[in-house]
């Protein structure tokens, strides 16, 4: 069992402009991503340029946080972190 549960929320302001940089980081750190969920607003008339991606991380925490730092350096991308400790 992993000692802590690490979740990242990645808010992307312009999915079309930033997608290549975000996807490149996801590919580089892909072995540390256990679950990836993408959310964005869509209806009959429009598809929002903004998006939210939730990542459940796995493995070496230092590598997981490297990914978060790399994503946060991309213009228009905001990263929020949630870390849950497991009781003994």
LINDAMO-V371813 format. One record per run of one state. SS is the DSSP state (2 for helix, 1 for strand, 0 for the rest). FROM is the first residue (numbers start at 1). TO is the last residue. If there is no record, write none. Layout:
ss/from/to
SS/FROM/TO
SS/FROM/TO
//
This chain:
ss/from/to
0/1/3
1/4/12
0/13/14
2/15/28
0/29/29
2/30/32
1/33/39
0/40/41
1/42/42
0/43/46
1/47/47
0/48/50
1/51/57
0/58/60
2/61/72
0/73/76
1/77/85
0/86/88
//
